[in-house]
Amino acid sequence: MRIQDLTSAAAVEKALGEYDSVGGQAFRGRYGFGPSTQYYLSHVDRLYDAKAIAGVAYGYQRPSDGPLSNDQFSGGEAATNRVLRGMGFTVLDSHCETVDAEREWRLTVWKNLLSRQDSSGLVTADAVRSVGAYGNFRGIWADKSRTKRIHTDGVAIGLKHTGQHYPDDLDENGALYHYPVTRQRGRDLGEVKATKAAATLQLPLFVITEHGDRRGVRLAWVEGWEDRSSLFLVRFGEAPPVQVIDRDLSEEQGFKLEGNRRRRRSGTVVDRPDQARFKLEVFQRYGPCCPLSGIAVPQMVEAAHLRGDADGGSSDARNGLPMNAALHRAFDAHLFAINPDTLTAEARQDGPSLVHMGILHPKLTLDRLPHSDALRWRYNEWLRCTGREGEAQADR
């Protein structure tokens, strides 16, 4: 019984059909194989464990002998791969030596996962793990033993988003993914470096979400990060970002007060595809600290528009300020505004005082300030909403 005696492409096709019918985990378990760690047979946009397929195909061609077990292969994986390739099948090596090869491998994995989705767009957990898109219990999966070939820190492959801790940071456009914080600080730092490497090398990764015993998978790219708030900006899509946002770039382009991609999907549901990027860039420009209250807990600080998104305001960081969540609500309710000439917060006469709202530092003393046009637009809008529109007209 030798793998070299496998010569029937039809037998291989039967093994592929059985794999698809029962699923990879059941198929391997039935014949005593473990998941592949390096070589995969690629067929019609799907990936299969090359050794397991060959062993089962042998049994289809030679039913009197039965399938080859995992320990009956003479010549190992190299011989198996030669046999499969000799019959015209494609066998891929997942242990890539170059960035371009790694990118191509990940896109091949993505096509495989797309082809294995059920009617709800979900796949099995085994379908994700068996091709290396995810492989441990932690949030960030880098598989450094494999990806260190192309970067010394390894390169992130998968990000698991459970939605339990930060449910609002994931939408149909992407995610703000929080840096890992565990007792294994050294490992946390290594995973952060590996995720940054995915951005700098323009390699896609997979964002995994849990849906019972099924998994949702999206192809994604790391578009940027902000270390003080410990956030990655991750975007879904087929194309890499034009530029990696790893620092404040707001002064490198002309300011536009108006213009965003806000759109209504259906009913009252409004899509804000630039919101995550806006938050990251606001934090990069000003820091994840509310300058009015002094609160510097990133999870409690939001990015507030000066000219609001609903009013056509742009997602330029200079059209925003970091504010703690409570002050953001008060700001949107026009309980206070910031005078563009004095850079000082003012409360409306018939509302709560600055102190009652928690504004302990009413004057903006930031190293970088919002654009004066944005501050003035918001202040004039506040005067109008509080019945002091005449003062706005006088300003003009």
N, C-alpha and C positions, 0 to 999 in steps of 0.2 A: 504494500500500500504506500504509494508515493504521490506527492502532490504533482510531480511532473507528469503523472498519468492522466491528469485532468486536461481534457482536450475539447470538451463540448461547451460551446458558447450557450447553447440552449439550456444546458444544465445550470449554468451560472444565472441565466435569466430566470429560471424556476426558483433558484435560491433568493434572488432579488425580490421576486414576487411574494415569496413566503415571508421575507423580512418585512415588506410593506404591509402584508396582511395582518400579522400578529404584533408588529412593533419590534423595535430593536432590542429592548430589554427582554421580552419574552423569547425572542428568537435566540439570543445569546444564551439565555438560561436553559433553553431546551437542549442545546447542544454543548453546553459546558464551556462557553467562551466568555472572556471578559471583554469590556469595550476596548477598542483600539486606542492607542496612545500616540500613534504616529502615522500609520498608513491607512488611507481610505480609498475605496473604489468609488469613483464619481460616475454617475449614470443618470442622464435626463434630469440634471439639476439637483440630484439627490446624492448624499454621501452614505456609504455603508462601510462597516468594519470589514476590511479586505480579507483578513485571515479567516474570519468566521464564514464569510460568503464562499470562499474557496473550499473550505472544509465541507460545508453542507452541499455545495455543487458536486463535489466528488461523489457523495452518496447518491445524488440524483443520477449521475452518469453510470455509477457502478452500484446498483441497489443490493447486489449480493454481498458487497463489502461493507456497505453502509457509509455514513459520513466519517470523515477524519476527525478525530478528537484534537483538542488543543495541543496535546503532547505527541502527536503522530506525524508532525510535519518534518520532513527531511529537507534540510537546506534553509529552514527558517523563513523569515519574512521576505528575504531577498529572492528566494526561489519562488515563493508564492506570487510575488509581484511580477516576476518574469513570466510566469505561466499566465496570469491574467492579462498582462499587456500583450503577450503573444497571441491571444485570442481577440485582440482589438479593444480591450477595455482600458479605461484610464485609471491609473492608480496615482494618487497624490500624496506627497510627503508634507505633513503639517509642520515639520521642524524647519522653518524657513531661515535662510542665511542672509537675506537682504530685506530692506524695508518694502521694496516694490513687490517682492514675492509674498511677504506677510500681508500686505494690503489685498493682493489678489486672493490669498487664502481666505481672509475674513469675508470678502465679498462672495466667495464660493459658499462659505458656511451660511451666509445670509440667504442666498438663493435656496439652499437646502432647507433652511428653517421655514421660508415662505412656502415651499412646496409641501411641507408637512403640517401646515396649519389646518385646524378643523374649521367647521362652518362658523365658529365664533372668533376665528383668527387666533386661536391658542394652540400650543403644542404641549407635548408631554415634558415632564421634567427630564426624563432620560434623553429626549431628542436634543435638549439644550446641553446637557452634560456630556453626552457621548461624542460630540464634535468639539468639545473644549470651549464652548461659548461661556460656560460658567462651570466652576468646579470646587467650590468650598462653601462654608457656612457664613463667611464674612461678606460685607457689602461690596468690596472691590476684589475682583478676581484678576490676577496678573499672570499666573503660571510662569514664575520667573525662570524655572528650570528650562522652559522652552523659549521664552521671549528675550532672555538675556543675550541671545545670539545677536540681536539687533540693537540692544541698548543695555548698558551695564546695570541700570536700575530695574530692568524688566519693563514691560509695557502692559498697561491695563487692557483687559479683553472684555470683561463684563462688569456691569454695575447693577446690583440688586436694589430695587426700590420697593420696600414693603408698604410704604404709605402709613406706617404706624406712628412714626415720630414727626414727620414733616409732610402731612398729606396734601398741603396746599402748594407744594413746590413742584408738582408734576402735572403737566397738561398735555394736550395733543401735539404741542409744538416742541416740547423738550422738558428739561428739569433743571432746577437749581439743586445740585447734589452736594450734600454736606460732607466735609472731610470726616474720616473715621476717628472716633474717640473711644479707645478701649484701654485696658490696662497694659496692652502691649504697645507702648509708645514707639519703639523702634520699628515695629511692623507697620504701625499706622503711618509713620513717616515714609516708609518704603512704598506703601500703596499710593500715597499722595504723589510721590515722585514718579511712580509708574503711570499714573493717570495724566500727569503733566507731559510725560514722554509721548503718550498717545496723541496729545495735541500738537506737540512740536514736530512729530514725525508724520502728521496728517494720516493717522490710522483710525479707522472706524472702530467702534466697540458696540456692545450689545447691552441695552438696558432691559433688565428682567423684572417683571412684575408677577406677583403670585395671585392666582385665582383658584383657590382650593388646591386640587392635585394637578392643575394645569398651569401653564406659564404663558404670559404675554411677552413678546420679544420685539424690540424696536431697534433698528439700525441707527446709531447716533455718533456724534462727533463732539469732542471737547472743544468748545469755542473760546473758553477763557477761564480765569480763576481770580480769586481775591483772598489773599492769605489771612488778613486781619479778621474777616468774617468767616473764614474757612469754607468757602463756597466754590464749586465748579459750575460753570454754565455749560450745559449739555444740550445740543440741538439734534432733533430727529431729522432724517432725510438721507437722500442718496449721495449728495455732494458735500465735500468738505467745506468748512468756513473759508471765506476769502482771507481773513486775518484773525490771528489768535489774540484775544484781548487779555494780555497778562499784566497790564499796567494802565494807568489813566491816559487815555488818548484823546480826551475831549477837546483839548486846545489845538489839536492838529487838523481841525476841519472848521469850516464856517458854521456859524450858529444859525439854526432855523427854529423859530418858535412854533411854527405849525407843521403838521404832517406826521401821520402815523398809519399803521396798517390795521387799525381797529375795524372789526367787521362783525355783523350779526349773523350767526349761523342759522338759528331757527328760533322762533318765538322770542323769548326774553334772554336767550343765551348769547352773550357777547364774547367774541374771541379777541384776545389781546396778545398777539404773537410776540410783541416786543417787550412785554412786561418783565420777564425774567432778565433779559439783557439790560433793561433800564435799571433794575435793582442792582445788578452787579456793577454797572458803570457808575451809578451814584455812590456806591460804597467805595469804589476805587478812587473817585474824585474827592470825597469828603471824609471817608472812613465810616465804619458801621457804628456811629455814635450820634445820638440826637443832640444837636448843639443847643437846643432850647431847654431841654430837661436834664441833660448830662447823662442820660441812660446810655450805657455802652455795651449792653447785652445784645449781640447780633440777632438772636431769635426774637427779640422784642422790638426791633427797629425795622421800619419799612421805608420804601422809597416813595416819597410824596411828590406828585407833579405840581408845579406852579400853575402853568396853563394846563388844565386837566386833560386827560386822555379823551374824555367824552366831548370836550370843547375843541377837539382837533389839535391838542398840544403835542409837540414832538416828543420823541423818546431820547432826546439829547440830555445828558447828565446835567447840563447847565440849566435845564428846565426842571430841576428837581432838588430836593433836600432830603436827607435822612431824618426821619421823625419816629419817635416811639408810637406804637399802634394807637394809643389813646389820643395823643395830640394830632395824629393824622386824621382821626375821625373829627376832632374839633376843627381842624383846618378846613376839611371838606364841608363842614357844616357852617363855615364862615363865622365861627366864633372869635377868630382872630386873624390877623394878616401881618405881613412884614412891610414896614414903610421902606420903599426903595431908596429914599434919600438919607434916612437916618440908620437904616439896617436894623431897626428895632421893632419888636413885636408890639402890636396894639390890639387891645380887646374891644369888642363892640360895647357900646354904652349900656345896652339893655341885657347884657349877658354876664357870664361869670368873669371874674377877674383873671389876670394872667397867673397869679399865684394859685388860685383855685383850680386852674387847669393844669397846674404842675409845671408852668414855665418859670424856671428859676434863673435862667440866663437869657433875658429878652433880647439882648443885642447880639447879632451874628458876629463872631470873631474868628471865622474860619480862615485858614490859609488860602483857600480858593473859594470864591463866592459864586452864587448862581449868576446867570447873565442878567444884567440890569433890565433888559426888555421883558424877561420872564417875571421878575419881581414886580415891575410896574404894571404889567397886564393883570397879575393876580391882585395887586393892591387896588387898582381901579375897579376890578370886578367885585371886590369886597365892599368898596364904597357904594357901588350900585346896589348890591344885595342888602346893605344895611341902611338904605335910604339916604345916603350921603353922596348921591351921584353928582351933585353940583360941584363937589370938591374934585371929583374926577375930571369934570369938564374944565375946571379951572387949571388943572395940571396940563391939559392939552393946549 
